[in-house]
Structures are given as structure tokens and as C-alpha cells.
Amino acid sequence: MGRSVLPNPLTGSAKSVFRALAKSAPSTRPVLGAELGLSRPTMSAAIAELEKQKLVELVGEVQGAVGRKASKYRVGPGAGHVLAIDAGSTHIRLRLSTLDRRLLHSRVYKLASSQQQLSAEISLAVADEVAEAIRETRPEWGPLRSLGIALPSRVVGKDGDVGSTGQNQIFSHFAPPPGVRVVMENNVNCAAVAEQIHGCAKGYDTFAFIQIGLKIGLGIVVSNQLVRGRNGSAGEIGHLTYPFAPGVAPEPGAIERYMGAEAFLGRVRTEWPSHAGAPPADTAELLSLAASGEKVAAGFVEQHATDIGRLVATCISVIDPGLVVLGGGLGASPQLLPGVQKEADRLAYPAKIVCSSLASDATVLGIESLAIEDALSSILAA
């Protein structure tokens, strides 16, 4: 399972072809040559170079416009694969995939209880899930190049204050496979990455991703760059002081203790009137009741949408993103969107607000992309 080193360094043209194939679906030499501005002989030499190291493989032929067939290539087994893990607060999601994003294996594990912080329970679950995934690995998948882990915490590089973030708690009961590169990133930042590549933010160079679920968070992309901040805390809106009101001392993190899904559901259950029957067991049931026309449920949902709109307006006022993607167990619900948009429009600068199309897969798809980029950089640097 250790890192595989290329036997021979690649030429510049071969590197360009390899990266292009990793980015796109299977393609032919004429199409790649036109895309990269490479001549036919250069393309042939590059493909031969990559085939020799099994970095690309032939997968068929397509009929050309003038009767000639063209060979179709994709990333080969010599390129290996990556392992992406969403070490979430409620679930562990895992994907094994090739460097051109073909899914090889996936797993989802529900934690026994919700975790507000990165914990030993999360570390243990990750260790078990990774071990099971590695047992599923097949020789034809090639070497494991990179392991990506999305964490429900701040994340800094090796030169940052790792002790203050608590990010290494993930390794309290889990050890990565030896020799494999490890990439770690905040989970909401990962979701933002995925939205730009696969989701509603595709084609946008500046946008905000706001997660409203058990926890709340903000992923910021400006001019195609993920904004992390000096301490890895850019977008940590769950740490906002709240409330601002006469005679009340705001407390750090109080906004999350008010806006988070469990806190919201707790208020609903406490305030639920007896004439409306039994209170909802979870937010999914609350949303279902509201959608069916139950007036009490609809009132709670409407108020929460207004609260989210106020939080979104705060973020818009700071970032001016133009586009806000709402995600998380509550944030991604289309039922909330009209109320969120209405309140944000009332309080802030114009911004289009949409619900995530990736749902619970956003974070694991984002860390997968970061792990793939790390693996590509490693191969192309050889």
C-alpha cells in the first residue's frame, strides 16, 4: 500500500496529456492534440511514454468524421487511486476512486451518536472504515497515491498551530497506511470545492457555501482560491458571537448553539403546542409536516428560514460573493429557500441563493478532488 514511484520522469508533453486525461472523460489523440496544441508525432510519443508506465490505457475506438477510427484513452492503473474520507459529525463517508474520478468503492457508516467536536469515536470509526476499504482494494486499481480526510474542525498546515485546531485528534485511534501522502481539510471548505467542480457553483470564480446542519460553517472561494485564513478559521461562522442586544453579553459560538439542527429541533419540541399532537422526532419529520400544510410546523420552518436568511445576509455583507450555495441537512432543503432569499434580500447586497445539488456527498467529493490534485502533483513532479 506504500507510495509507488515512477521508474522514469515524464516529458513535458506527456505530463500535459496525463493531466488532461485526468481532468476529462476518456479522449482520443486528435482531440487531446487539438486541446493541448500538440502535433500528431508529439501526441503519439506522449501516449507511448504514458502507456509504457501504465499511466494511460486504451479503452476503445471512436469513428472519426472522415471514416478513420481514433483510439480512445483514459487514465491507467499505473496512476493508482486515492482514498477520500468525510470524517463527519454524524456519518463517515468514504470513496476510493481513480485519478480521473471513476468510483471504485464507497462506504457510509452512521455514528452511534452525533459528535459536536472531532473525537475518539470519529477516529475509531475512520480506522475501521479505512481497514474495511483496504480489504476491498484490488491489484488492478494500482497503488494508493493519496489519502484525503475532511474534518469537522479548523485545519492548518504543518507550520501552523496544530495544537489549537485539534485536527490531529483524528489520529488518536487511526494511523494512515505507511508511505501514503495525507491531505487534510475542513469539511465545509471541501463542500465548497465540490460545489465548484460538480455542483451549483460550476462556472463561478467567487461564491460562498454555507452549511446549516448539526453544525454551521462557511466555505469561501474568491477568484478561484479557497480562503482558509491565517489560523484556518476563515468561514468559522459557528464561532460568531451572539446575540447582539441591549443588556445581553454575547458569547463566542452561541450562534451555532442557536442555529444548529439539534438546537433548533430542541426549541421546536419545547415550544410545540399540545393541540398539534406529538412533536416531530427529527427535522426531516418537521419539514414533512410543514410540506403537508401543518400550520404549526410551517411556522417553525418559516422562522428558521428567516434566521438563516439573517446569517446569510451577514456573510454576504462581508464577502459580497454574488452566489451563495446552501448545504447541510437543513440548509439544502428547498422548503427553506424562499424565506432565506427574502430575508437576505431585505438585509444585504444582491446575491443569488441556491440549494446544493450534491446533498450529503458534497464533502467527500470535495476531499476526493483535493486528494486527486495531490496525487497528480506528486506524479507530475517526478
Secondary structure as UniProt FT lines:
FT   HELIX           12..23
FT   STRAND          27..28
FT   HELIX           29..36
FT   HELIX           40..52
FT   TURN            53..54
FT   STRAND          56..63
FT   TURN            65..66
FT   STRAND          69..75
FT   HELIX           77..79
FT   STRAND          81..87
FT   STRAND          91..98
FT   TURN            99..100
FT   STRAND          103..110
FT   HELIX           120..136
FT   HELIX           139..141
FT   STRAND          144..151
FT   TURN            158..159
FT   HELIX           162..165
FT   HELIX           167..171
FT   TURN            178..179
FT   STRAND          181..186
FT   HELIX           187..198
FT   TURN            200..203
FT   STRAND          207..212
FT   STRAND          216..222
FT   TURN            223..224
FT   STRAND          225..226
FT   TURN            230..231
FT   TURN            234..235
FT   HELIX           237..239
FT   TURN            246..247
FT   TURN            252..253
FT   HELIX           254..259
FT   HELIX           261..271
FT   HELIX           274..276
FT   HELIX           283..291
FT   TURN            292..293
FT   HELIX           295..319
FT   STRAND          323..327
FT   TURN            329..332
FT   TURN            334..336
FT   HELIX           337..347
FT   STRAND          352..355
FT   HELIX           359..361
FT   HELIX           362..381
//
